[in-house]
Amino acid sequence: MANVLHLRSSFLPSSHLRRASAAPGTATRRDPRRIQAKIREIFMPALSSTMTEGKIVSWIRSEGEKLSKGDSVVVVESDKADMDVETFYDGYLAAIMVEEGSVAPVGSAIALLAESEDEIALAKSKASSPSESESGAAASPSPPPPDQETLAPPASPPPIPTPSPPMAASSAHPASEGGRRIVATPYAKKLAKDLKVDLGSVAGTGPMGRIVAKDVEAAAAAVVTSLPGAPVQAPASPAVELGSVVPFTAMQETMSSNMTESLSIPTFRVGYTINTDALEVLHKKIKSKGVTMTALLAKATSMALTKHPVVNSSCRDGKSFTYNSSINIAVVVAMDGGFITPVLEDADKLDVYSLSRKLNELVDKAGANQLQYNTGTFTLSDLGEYGVDRFDATLPPGTGAIMAVGASQPTLVGTKDGRIGVKRQMQVNVTADHRVIYGADVAAFLQTLAKIIEDPKDLTL
C-alpha cells in the first residue's frame, strides 16, 4: 500500500518467576510456571519532519487480534496526511491505549503488542496501570533495543495470567458492519454523518477502495433523486451550523502556520496576458491521451524556468539564496477543508504524457489524504476552471515564486493590421520573493513562458 509506515515498538520489562533453588546434589528442573513475557509498546510514529503529535483516525485491528509483520494496524492523521501504519513484529494487539479521535505526542505509547495469547492479560494490566507506563516513558524517551528484556524476581510468586478472549463489539471498528471493515477519510465520515449516509452502502473510489468525500456526496444525491417528486439535481452539501466554532484540522493548522510565515517575506507581483489559441488547439489533439491543461501549463512553466534559474531559486535564511538543481513544480489542489500541493519532480525532464499521468496519480492520493506534504521549487495555482480571470497567490515559505493562472477566455483584441479580432487569452500573475528575485527577472520569465504557450510545438517533444 502506498504511503505506509511501520510501527516501531520496544519491550516492556516484565516480571517473571525464577526457578526454585534445589538442594545440593539434587537435580533441578525448570518451574513450569516460569513466564518469559515479551510485551512491546507501539509508539506514535513521526510521519513528517514537523510532526509533534498525531491523531488516531481509526484502529484497523481490534484488541485480541493476531498480527503478522507488515499488517496495517492503525490510521494516523498527522499535520500533512492520513497514513496506514504497519507493525514490524508478529504478535497480538493486546491493549489499545489511545482511542480513536484522541491525540498523542510522537514517541508516546499508543498500544501494547503481546507475543502470545497468554500475555494479553498481562499487557492489559500494564495498560491499565498509568504509573508504570508513564514512568517507563519518562525514563526512556527513545525506544530501547528490540531484544532487551529485564528479568526481576518478584517478592512473592504472582498468579499465572490466564488468556483473555478478544474484545467483542466494544472494540470493533466503528466504521465496520457485519465484520467488514469500511475505510473512509475523516472528512468522508463526517460528511456521511451530516448527510445521514450509510457508509456500508457506499463504494469507495479512492486508493485501495477508500471512501472519499465525493463518494459520499454522490450517494447522498442518489438517495435524494430516487425519492418520488424529488428534483433531478439536489444539493449534497452538509448543513452548516451558523455561529458554531470549528477547530482547525491538522492540515488547516499547517496551512495557518505557513500563511503566517509568508507574511514575513517581502513579495511583489507581476501580471501578464498570454494568448492561448494555439495551446487549446494542441490540448484538443492530445486530450484523448489523458493530457490535462494543467499538465501542459506545468510543462511550459518548467521549460521557461530552465532559461531563468533565478525564478526557480529560494531563500531560507535571509542571508543567501540557492539556485535549485532541480525544477520541481508544485501544483495547488483543492481538498476538503483546505488544499495540498502535489510536486512534479524534475518536470523539465519528463514528457507531457508522463507528467500528466504522474499528476493524476498524486491528485488521487491527495483526494484520499494519503499524500505527504512536500515543497516544490516553483508553485502553480490554477483557478481557471472556476472562471476566475485573475487573482493573487500567497508565496509558500521556502520557495521563490508562485504563479496564479486565470481562465482562458475569448477577448476582443486589436490585430497587427489594425482590425479588431477575437483571441483567447489568459491572465497570469506571479508572486515572488523580492529578496532574491526582481521585477525584470519575472518579466523576462513571463515573456519566455508566453512564447512557449503561444507556439507550443515543443511541449510534446
N, C-alpha and C positions, 0 to 999 in steps of 0.2 A: 504494500500500500504506500502511496506517495505521502511524503511528509509524516513519517512515523518516527517516534523517538523511543529509545529503550529505557526502561525503568532501572535505575541503579538501586541496589539495596545492600544492606550490611547485616551481619549477625548481631542479634541482641544477646547479651550474656544470659545464660540460663542456669538454673540450679539443677544439680544432679545428685544422685545418690552414689556415695562411694562404696566400694566393695568392703564388706566387713572383714576385720582383721582375724586371721586364723592363728590357732595355737601353733607354737614351733613344732616342726616335724609333720604337721598335718597338711593334707592337700587343700588347695584353695580353688575356688571356682567363682565365676562372675555372678554377682547378685542379679537375679532375673528382673528385679525392679529398677535396675540402673537405666536411666534415660539419657540419651545424648541428643538433646533437642537443638535443632537448628532453626531459629526464627529470625527472619530478616525484616528490617524496616524498609518499606518502599518510600522513597523520598519524592517531594515535589521537584520535578525537573526544571532546569533553566532552558526555555525554548528559544530565547534570544539573548543578545548581549545586554539588553536594557531591562530585562525582566527581573523584578524583585519579588513578585508574588504571582500565584496562579489561581485560577478559579476552576473548581471541579464542575465541568459541564454535565458529565454523566459517567457512571460506573458501568462499563460494558459487561463485566463479570460480577457475579454475586458472591457473598460470603459463603465459604464452604466449597466453592467450585475448584476443581483441579485445573491447574495451569501448566502449560508446556512452554518452554523457552520460545520466545517470538510471538506469543499470543498477545493480542491487544487487550488491555485491562481497563483503561480509563481514558476519557476525553478531557483534555485540559485546555482552558482558554487563557492565553497569555495576552500581552499588550499588542500582539501582532496578529495572531490567528488561532484557530482551534486545531488541535493535533491529537490523533490517536497515539497512545503511548503503550509500548510493549514491555514485557518483562524479560530480564536476562536469564531467569532461572526457572526450573521446574518446581512445582510445589502446589500448595493450596492457599487460596486467598482467605486467610484466617479471620482477619478483622479489618473493617473499614473504619478509619479514624477521622476522616474528613468527609462529611456528607456532600451530596450533590448541591450545588449552589453556594457552597462555602468557599472561602478564600484561605490559602495557606502560603506562608513565606517559602521562597525557594530553599531547598535543602532540608525542610522540616518533614517529619514522618507523616504520611497520609494513609498508610495501611501497613499491615503485617502479613508476611508470607511465611507459612509453615512448610517444612519439608515433607511432613507426613500427616495423615489424618489424626494420629494420636496426639499431635502437638497443637491442634486447633484450639482446644480448650485452654491450654496454657497461654497461647497467644492472645486469646480473648481476655484472659485475666490480666495480662500485661497491658493490653489496650485500655482496660477499664481502670488502670492504676496510673493516674496522671503524674504522680510524683516520680515514679520510676522512669517513665518516658521522658518527662521534662528534664530530669537530672541527667539522663543519658544524652539528650540532645545538647544540653548546655556544656557537658564535659567533652563532647566530641562533635564540633561543628561540621567537620568533614567526615565522610563515611570511612570506617576502619576497613582494613584489608578483608576481602571476602572470606578467607579461610580462618579468620581469627575467631576463636571460641574460648570462653572463660569457664573453667570448672571451679565450683566453690562448694565445699562440704556444708550442708545445712546443719543447723543446731539440732534439729530433730527430723527424722525421715518424713518428708511430705507425702501425702497420698498420691498414688499413681493416677495421673489425669486420664479421664475417660473421653474418648472422642465424642464430640457433639455433632448432631446431624446438621446438614446445611440449612441455613435460614430459609424460610419459605417465603410467603407473599410479601412480608415486610421488607425483604432485601431484593425483591425482584426489580428489574429495571423499570422505571416509571413510564418509559415510552414503549413498553412491550405488552403484547396481548397474546394470551394463549401460548406463552413461552417463546414467541417470535420477537426478536429484538428489532426495533424500528429506530433507525439512525436519522436524526434531523439536526439542522443547525439550530443554535439557541434562538435566533430570531424567528425561524420557521415554527418552532414550538410555541413561542409567544403569540405569533400570528394565528396559529391554529386554535389557541385558546380564545383569542379575541373574536375570531370568526366562527367559533364553535365547529371546527372541522375535525373529524376523527382521523388522526394520523395513520391509523391502521388501514384506512381506505385510500391513502394517497401513495401514488407511485413516484419514487424519487428519481430525478434526472441528474443529480449531482454525481461526482465521482464515487464509485463503489455503491451506487444506488442511494446515496444520501439525499434526504428530502431537503430542498431549499425553499426560500420564500415564494418563488414563482409557482412552485408545485402546489403549495397551499392555496395561493390566490386562484389558481386555475380550478382547483377542487371546489372552492367556495363559489366561484362563478358558475360552475356546472350545476351545483345544487340549487342555486337561485333560479337559473334559467330553466330548470326542469319542473319548477312549480307551475301549476295552472295559472294562466294570466300574467306570468312574470314577463318583464321586458326582455328583449333579445340580449341586451348587454346590461349587466348590473355591476355597480362598483364593488370591488373586493377589498377596499382599504379598511383597516381596522378603525374602530371608534376611538376618538381621542378625548380623554377626559380633560376638559378645559380647566385651567387653574392648577392642574396637578404638577408636582415636581418630580422629574425623572432623572435619576442619577446617570452619569456617563457610563457607557460601556468601556471595556478596556481599550478598544480601538479609538473611541472618542477621546479618552484621556490622552492617548498618544498624539492624536491629531491636535488637541488643545495645546499640549506642550510644544509641539513642533511649530504651530502657528504663532505662539507667544515668542518663541525663539527667533522666528523670522522677523519680528518687529525690530530686532536689534541690528539687522543687516541693512545698510543703506542701498536702496534699489532705485532703478529708474525704468521707464517703459518706452518702447519704440513700436509704432504700428506700421503696417504695410498692407497694400492691396495687391492681390495676385489673381490673374486671370486663370480660370480652371477649366475652360472648354476642352482643351486637349487632354487634361488629366481625366476628365469624366468620360471622354471617348475611350481612353485606354482602360478605365475601370470597367466599362460595359463589356469590353472584349475579354477581359480575364476574370470577371466576377464569377463566372461559372466554374472556375478552377479554385474557388474558395478564397480569393484575394479580396480583402476589405479595403475600404478607402483609408481607414486608419493605418493599415499596414503600408499602403502606398505613401502616406504622409511621413510615417516613421522612416521609411527607406530614403525618401527625398531629403529629410532632415539629416540623416546620418551621412549622406553623400555631401551635403553642404558643410557639415561640421569637419569633414576631413580637410577642407580647404581653409577653415577658420578655427584652429585648435584652441584659441584663447576663449572662444564662446563655450567650449567644452571643458574649460578648466574649473577649478574650485578653490576656495579659500576657507580654511577651517580654523586657523589660529589667529587670524587678523594681522599676521606678520609676514606671511608668504602665501604663494598660491602654487597649485600643482597643475601642470599640463598632463591631464589624464591620458594614459597609454591606450585605453580602450574607449570606444564610443558605445555607451550603454544607455539606450533610450527607455526612460520610464514613462509608461502610459497611464494616465489617471483613469480609473474605472470606478464608476459609481456603484456603491453597495448599500445594502440595508443598514441604515444608521451611520453612513459615512462613505469613505472611499478608500481604495487601496491602489498601489502603483506597481503593477507587474513590470519587470525590467527585461527588455530585449537586449541581451548582452551581445557585444560585437555586432551590432545591427548593420554596420557598413560592410561586414564580411559575408553576410547572408543574402541570398537572393530573395526577392519579394515573396515568392511562394513559400519558402521555408519560414520566412519572417511571419507571414500571416498564420501559418499552422502553429508556430510557437506562441503567438499572441493568443490564439483561440484556446490553446491548452492552459495558458496562465490565467485567462479570464474564467475558464471553467473552475479552476482551483480556487480562484478568488471568490466565485459565487458560492462555493461550498465551505468558505472560511478555512481553507487548507493551504493558503499561500502565505509564506513567511514574508515579513516586511523586508524590503531591500531598497537601497538608494541608487538611482542611476546617475549618470554624469550630465544628463540633459533631460528635461521633463516635457512631455507633450500632453496638453489638456484640450480635448476636442468636445465642444458643446454644440457643434453644428447640427447634430441630429435633433436637437430641441428647437431649432430655428433661431438660435442666438446669433446675432450678426457680429458682435464684438464684445469682449469682456477682458478684465484684468485678472491675472492669476497670481497667487501668492508664491513667492520663491521658497522651495523646500530647503531647509538648512543643510549645509554641506554640498550644495550644488551651485553652479554659476549662473544658470539661466533656465527659464521655463517659458514655453510658447503656448499662448492661448489661441485656439483656432475656432473661427466662427463658421456659420453656414455658407455654403456656396449658393449664390442667388443670382438670377438674371438681373442685369443692371444696364441702364441706358448710358452709353459712353460715346465719346467723340472719336471717330476713326481717323486714320492718318490722312485720308483725302478730304477731311473737313466735313464729313457727313456724320449723322447720328446712327449708331447701331446698338445692338444688344449683345452683351457678353456676360458670361457667368463669372462672377468674382467672389472671392472670399477675403475676409479681413483676418489678419494675424497680428498678434500683439505679444512682444517679448518683454518679460520682466527679468532684469539682470542685476547681478551683484556689482555695484558701481566701484567697489574697492579694486576689482581686477579687470572688469570689462567696461569699456567706454562706448559712447554713442556711435562713433564711427565703426567700431568693431561689430556692433549689432546691425548697423545699416548695411555694411558690406556682406555680412552673413545673409541677411534677408534678400539682398539683390541676387546672390548666388542661388538661394532657395527658389526665388521666383523664376529664374531661368530654367532650373531643373523641372519645376512643375509645369511651366508654360510650354516646354519642349521635352516631354517625359520619355523619349525613346530609350534613354539609358536606364530607366527604372527596372526594366525587365531583363537586363543583361545578366 
